Amino acid sequence: FRAIKSDFEVSMIEKAQSITDAAFDHILGYIKPGLTETDVAAELEYYMKRNGSQKPSFDTICVSGTASSRPHGVPRNVRLESGFLTM
């Protein structure tokens, strides 16, 4: 709504981005065969919450294999399929 952000708004954006960056690094080390899409999505959200996030801005996307072509896919309770993973 505004082209110029206040110092407080900028600091909140920077904090959110810091949490996001750390969460992405964490989840890359967490993903392994045998986990489900739901496992990965839940871990990502839990990590962010443990590190200061209030809530995701939108539903977490984590879909693999043939479902990875769905850019707004919903995590399923199925094991990660080999190939692509969309998050």
KASUL-V16576 format. One line per field, one symbol per residue. ss: DSSP state (~ for helix, > for strand, _ for the rest). psi: psi as a letter, one per 40 degrees, with the letter a starting at -180 (. if undefined). burial: # if it has 24 or more other ideal C-beta (glycine too) atoms within 12 Angstrom, else .. A space follows every 10 residues. Layout:
ss->???
psi->???
burial->???
This chain:
ss->______~~~~ ~~~~~~~~~~ ~~~~~~~~~~ _____>~~~~ ~~~~~~~~~~ __________ __>>~~~~~_ ________>_ ____>>_
psi->didhiidddd dddddddddd dddddddded hiidiidddd dddddddddd feidiidihh hgiibdeeeh efihhifiih iibihh.
burial->.......... ........## ..#...#... #...#.#### #.###.##.. .........# ####..#... ..#.##...# ....###
